[in-house]
Amino acid sequence: MTDRLRVLVLGYIVRGPFGGMAWHHLQYVMGLRDLGHDVFFLEDSDDYWSCFDPSTGELGTDPGYGLRFAASTFDRVGLGERWAYHDAHAGRWCGPAAADALELCRTADVLLNVSGVNPLRPWLLEIPVRALIDTDPVFSQVRHLTDPAARATAARHTAFLTFGANIGSPGCTIPDDGFAWRPTRQPVVLEAWPVTPGPADGPFTTVMQWDSYPKREYQGRQFGMKSASFGPYFDLPRQTGRPFSLAVGSPTAPRDRLRDAGWQVLDPLDAAADPWAYQAFIRRSRAEFTVAKHGYAVTLSGWFSERTAAYLASGRPAVVQDTGFGDWMPMGDGVLAFEDLGGAIASIASIEADYDRHCRAARELAAEFFDARRVLAQLLEAAGAAPAKPTRAEVVSA
């Protein structure tokens, strides 16, 4: 009898070799390792052109850049042998655990499909607990209600967890897609995010996509991207007299207009070139300022960004658009929520008035609400994976 589970984390690192994206998935693997579980990271190419190569700016089927990025990243966090990549285009497994990948699937107790960005191939469907972790609430539910193929893929899971922490609560208007969603949040391995003093002259920063994909519509309601939220805040640098830096992606971003309004506009491929460049970018920041996707805010979803959690863990306060997360996390110290331009200006002034207090409170919030040990133990329990019997790996080897 053991409390050790074999857990497979499905994620998006080879295909999306960026610093923030890597941390988002890495911390599930690192946190489960630290809890004592037998954890591996698996990724699937899917069947479309999905491999992004930052050196060329192109999407294709060649995972070469991403495989090198993954190897370097996993080595640096002590997980160098614990990942594999299924290249469906070439019909092969890659990575250090490639030879054992199918056996790992056969003996796994738990599958965590983070962000639902991997298909469930036949070798995954016999894993007893298959948890879908929805990190894009509202949009995921609308997709399940309007796209039969997406709904069928979701239905292959046995447990449903979402960053939409207010789902099912009064006031939250995320459409009901019929799945039994339970709240979860980003795990943060606190030891990997050392606190450093915030720079006195540092900018308020964030990394964001202006338009991640087209807006969605359901039953007459529209749910937009960050581009639909940003409008009132263009003049914030002039209004506050503080420096602001925006590492912004997507071709539709109005970079010239942002520069004219006083924003320093950066390339996110530089700011988040790898996990350590991303951490350095946060450390150079005085605090975060960010809007949320319009859909997260108008539904009062309770969503909170994994990126903002990293700022907090680094001892950096955050001024963030309100999505209803105050229903489960206190606001006012370390995290300040705004609903309009006046609220944003007041929140920035509050941080400047007592910066050190807000920095301490930021780290305390990260420890209380995002500590990977607590978040992942709760996630496993919510998914029905609390170990109360021998693991499949033990049964197979007995």
C-alpha positions in Angstrom: 0.0 0.0 0.0 1.4 3.5 -0.9 0.4 7.1 -1.3 2.6 7.3 -4.4 0.7 7.7 -7.6 1.9 7.4 -11.2 0.7 10.7 -12.7 1.1 11.8 -16.4 0.8 15.5 -17.1 -0.2 16.4 -20.6 0.9 19.9 -21.6 2.3 22.3 -24.2 6.0 22.9 -24.0 7.6 21.4 -27.2 4.9 23.0 -29.4 4.9 26.3 -27.5 8.5 26.9 -26.4 8.0 30.1 -24.3 9.0 30.9 -20.8 5.6 31.6 -19.3 4.0 28.6 -21.1 6.7 26.4 -19.8 6.3 27.4 -16.2 2.6 27.0 -16.5 3.0 23.3 -17.2 6.4 22.6 -15.4 5.0 23.5 -12.0 2.4 20.7 -12.2 5.3 18.2 -12.8 7.6 19.8 -10.3 4.9 20.0 -7.6 3.8 16.4 -8.0 7.4 15.3 -7.8 7.8 17.3 -4.6 4.7 15.6 -3.2 6.4 12.2 -3.8 4.5 11.0 -6.8 5.9 9.2 -9.8 5.3 11.9 -12.4 6.1 12.3 -16.1 5.3 15.0 -18.7 3.9 13.9 -22.0 3.0 16.0 -25.0 1.4 15.1 -28.4 1.9 17.0 -31.6 -1.8 16.5 -32.5 -2.6 16.1 -36.1 -2.3 19.7 -37.4 0.7 22.0 -37.9 1.3 22.9 -34.3 5.0 23.3 -33.7 6.1 27.0 -33.3 9.7 27.8 -34.0 10.6 31.2 -32.5 13.8 31.4 -34.6 11.7 31.5 -37.8 8.3 32.7 -36.5 6.6 29.8 -38.4 4.3 27.0 -37.5 5.0 23.5 -38.9 5.4 19.9 -38.0 9.1 19.9 -37.2 9.5 19.7 -33.4 13.3 20.2 -33.5 13.4 23.7 -31.8 10.8 22.6 -29.2 12.6 19.4 -28.4 15.8 21.2 -27.7 14.0 23.8 -25.6 12.2 21.0 -23.6 15.5 19.1 -23.0 17.2 22.2 -21.7 14.2 23.2 -19.5 13.6 19.8 -17.9 17.3 19.3 -17.3 17.5 22.6 -15.4 14.7 21.7 -13.0 15.9 18.2 -12.3 13.4 16.4 -14.5 15.6 15.6 -17.4 14.5 11.9 -17.8 10.8 12.5 -17.2 9.3 13.6 -20.4 8.4 12.3 -23.9 6.8 13.8 -27.0 4.6 11.9 -29.4 5.2 13.1 -33.0 2.1 12.0 -34.8 3.3 13.4 -38.1 6.4 11.1 -38.1 4.8 8.2 -36.2 7.4 8.2 -33.4 8.0 9.1 -29.8 10.9 11.5 -28.9 12.5 12.5 -25.6 14.3 10.6 -22.8 11.2 8.6 -21.8 10.2 7.8 -25.3 11.0 4.0 -25.1 8.8 3.7 -22.0 6.0 6.0 -22.9 3.4 3.4 -23.7 4.2 1.4 -20.6 3.9 4.5 -18.6 0.4 5.1 -20.0 -0.5 1.5 -19.3 0.4 1.7 -15.7 -0.6 5.3 -14.9 -3.1 6.1 -12.2 -3.9 9.7 -13.1 -3.8 11.8 -16.2 -3.9 15.6 -16.0 -4.7 17.2 -19.3 -3.6 20.8 -18.6 -5.5 23.3 -20.7 -6.9 20.4 -22.7 -4.4 21.0 -25.5 -3.5 17.4 -26.1 -5.7 14.7 -27.8 -6.6 11.6 -25.8 -5.0 8.9 -27.9 -6.1 5.2 -27.4 -3.2 4.5 -25.1 -4.5 7.2 -22.6 -8.1 6.1 -22.4 -7.5 3.2 -20.0 -6.0 5.5 -17.3 -8.6 5.4 -14.5 -8.6 9.1 -13.6 -8.4 11.5 -16.6 -8.8 15.1 -15.4 -9.4 17.9 -17.8 -7.9 21.2 -16.4 -9.7 24.1 -18.0 -7.5 27.2 -17.9 -9.7 29.2 -20.3 -13.1 29.3 -18.6 -16.1 30.7 -20.5 -14.4 30.0 -23.8 -14.0 26.3 -23.1 -17.7 26.0 -22.0 -18.9 27.9 -25.1 -16.7 25.6 -27.3 -18.3 22.5 -25.7 -21.8 23.9 -26.4 -21.1 24.8 -30.0 -18.6 22.3 -31.2 -19.6 18.6 -31.0 -16.1 17.4 -31.6 -14.7 19.5 -28.8 -17.5 18.2 -26.5 -16.8 14.6 -27.4 -13.1 15.1 -26.6 -14.0 16.7 -23.2 -16.4 13.8 -22.4 -13.5 11.3 -22.6 -12.3 12.7 -19.2 -13.5 11.5 -15.9 -13.0 14.7 -13.9 -13.4 18.4 -14.7 -11.5 21.2 -13.0 -11.4 24.9 -14.0 -9.7 28.2 -13.3 -13.2 29.6 -13.4 -13.3 29.4 -9.6 -16.8 30.9 -9.4 -18.5 28.5 -11.8 -21.9 27.5 -10.6 -22.0 30.3 -8.0 -24.6 33.1 -7.9 -23.5 36.0 -10.1 -21.2 33.9 -12.3 -22.6 33.6 -15.8 -20.3 31.1 -17.4 -22.6 29.0 -19.6 -23.5 25.6 -18.3 -22.0 23.0 -20.7 -23.3 20.0 -18.6 -19.9 19.0 -17.2 -19.4 18.8 -13.4 -16.7 21.5 -13.1 -14.9 22.0 -9.8 -12.5 24.9 -9.1 -8.8 24.7 -9.1 -5.9 27.2 -9.6 -2.4 27.4 -10.8 0.2 25.5 -8.7 3.3 27.5 -7.9 6.5 25.8 -6.7 7.4 28.6 -4.3 11.0 27.5 -3.9 11.5 28.1 -7.7 10.5 31.8 -7.3 12.9 33.6 -5.0 11.8 37.0 -3.6 14.0 39.9 -4.6 13.6 43.6 -3.9 11.5 45.4 -6.4 13.4 48.1 -8.4 12.5 51.6 -7.3 12.4 52.9 -10.9 11.1 49.6 -12.4 8.0 49.7 -14.7 4.6 48.1 -14.2 4.7 45.3 -16.7 2.9 42.3 -18.1 3.1 39.7 -20.9 -0.1 39.4 -22.9 -1.7 38.5 -26.2 -3.8 41.2 -27.6 -6.0 38.7 -29.5 -5.5 35.1 -28.7 -8.3 34.0 -31.1 -11.5 35.5 -32.4 -14.2 36.5 -29.9 -16.9 33.9 -29.1 -20.7 34.3 -29.1 -23.3 32.2 -27.4 -27.0 32.9 -27.0 -26.6 36.5 -28.0 -23.7 37.3 -25.7 -20.2 38.1 -26.9 -17.1 37.1 -25.0 -14.0 39.0 -26.2 -10.3 39.0 -25.8 -8.0 41.4 -23.9 -8.3 43.7 -26.9 -11.9 44.2 -25.8 -10.8 45.1 -22.3 -7.9 47.4 -22.8 -9.5 50.5 -24.3 -10.1 52.6 -21.2 -6.4 52.2 -20.1 -4.4 53.5 -23.0 -3.7 56.7 -21.3 -2.6 55.2 -18.0 1.2 56.1 -18.3 0.3 59.8 -18.6 -2.4 59.6 -15.9 -0.1 58.1 -13.3 3.4 59.4 -14.3 4.7 55.8 -13.9 6.6 53.8 -16.5 4.7 50.9 -18.1 6.1 48.1 -20.3 3.9 45.8 -22.3 5.3 42.6 -23.9 2.4 42.1 -26.3 1.9 39.5 -28.9 -0.5 39.0 -31.9 -0.5 40.8 -35.2 -3.6 42.9 -34.3 -1.9 44.7 -31.3 -1.9 48.5 -31.9 1.8 48.9 -31.1 2.2 52.4 -32.5 -0.9 53.7 -30.6 0.5 52.2 -27.4 3.9 53.8 -27.9 2.2 57.2 -28.6 0.3 56.8 -25.3 3.6 56.3 -23.4 3.8 52.5 -23.2 7.1 50.8 -23.8 6.2 48.0 -26.2 8.3 44.8 -26.0 8.5 41.6 -28.0 7.2 38.7 -25.8 9.6 36.4 -27.6 12.4 38.3 -25.9 10.7 38.9 -22.5 9.8 35.2 -22.2 12.3 33.6 -24.4 12.8 30.8 -21.9 11.7 30.2 -18.3 14.6 32.1 -16.8 14.3 35.1 -19.1 10.6 35.2 -18.0 11.6 35.2 -14.4 14.2 37.9 -15.0 11.5 40.0 -16.7 9.3 39.7 -13.7 12.2 40.6 -11.3 12.9 43.7 -13.3 9.3 44.8 -12.8 8.0 47.0 -10.0 4.6 45.4 -10.2 2.2 43.9 -12.7 -0.6 45.8 -14.4 -2.9 43.8 -16.6 -6.4 43.5 -18.0 -8.2 40.2 -18.3 -10.0 38.7 -21.3 -13.3 40.4 -21.7 -15.1 37.1 -21.4 -13.5 36.3 -18.0 -14.5 39.7 -16.6 -18.1 40.0 -17.9 -19.0 36.6 -16.6 -17.4 37.2 -13.1 -15.7 33.9 -13.7 -13.3 34.1 -10.7 -10.4 33.4 -13.1 -6.9 34.4 -12.0 -3.8 34.3 -14.2 -1.0 31.8 -13.7 1.3 34.7 -14.8 0.0 37.0 -12.0 0.5 34.1 -9.5 4.2 34.2 -10.6 4.4 37.9 -10.0 3.0 37.4 -6.5 5.4 34.5 -5.7 8.3 36.8 -6.8 7.2 39.4 -4.2 5.7 41.7 -6.9 2.3 43.3 -6.3 -0.3 43.1 -9.0 -3.0 45.5 -10.3 -5.4 43.4 -12.2 -8.8 43.7 -13.8 -11.6 42.3 -11.6 -13.0 38.9 -12.7 -14.7 38.1 -9.5 -11.7 36.5 -7.9 -12.4 38.5 -4.7 -15.0 35.9 -3.9 -12.2 33.5 -3.0 -9.0 35.6 -2.4 -8.8 38.8 -0.4 -8.0 42.0 -2.3 -6.4 45.3 -1.3 -2.9 44.1 -0.1 -0.6 42.6 -2.7 -3.4 42.2 -5.2 -5.6 45.2 -6.1 -8.5 44.7 -8.5 -10.0 47.4 -10.7 -13.1 47.8 -12.7 -12.4 51.1 -14.5 -9.7 53.7 -15.1 -10.3 55.5 -11.8 -9.9 52.2 -9.9 -6.7 51.4 -11.8 -5.2 54.8 -11.0 -6.1 54.5 -7.3 -4.7 51.0 -7.1 -1.4 52.1 -8.6 -1.2 55.0 -6.1 -1.9 52.6 -3.3 1.0 50.4 -4.3 3.4 53.4 -4.5 2.2 54.7 -1.1 3.3 51.5 0.7 5.3 49.5 -1.7 7.1 47.2 0.7 3.9 46.2 2.5 2.3 45.3 -0.8 5.4 43.2 -1.8 5.3 41.2 1.4 1.5 40.7 1.0 2.0 39.5 -2.6 4.3 36.6 -1.5 2.0 35.8 1.4 -1.0 35.5 -1.0 1.1 33.2 -3.3 1.9 31.0 -0.3 -1.7 30.9 0.9 -3.5 30.3 -2.4 -1.0 28.9 -5.0 1.5 26.8 -3.1 1.8 23.7 -5.4 1.8 21.3 -2.5 -1.6 22.4 -1.4 -3.1 23.1 -4.8 -2.1 19.7 -6.3 -3.1 17.7 -3.2 -6.6 19.3 -3.5 -6.6 18.8 -7.2 -5.9 15.1 -6.9 -8.6 14.7 -4.3 -11.2 16.6 -6.4 -10.4 14.5 -9.4 -11.0 11.3 -7.4 -7.4 10.3 -7.3 -6.7 10.2 -3.6 -4.5 7.1 -3.2 -6.4 4.5 -1.1 -5.3 1.4 -2.9 -2.2 0.0 -4.6 -1.2 2.0 -7.7 -1.6 0.5 -11.1 2.2 0.3 -11.5 2.4 -1.8 -8.3 -0.4 -4.1 -9.4 1.2 -4.6 -12.8 4.6 -5.4 -11.3 3.3 -7.6 -8.5 
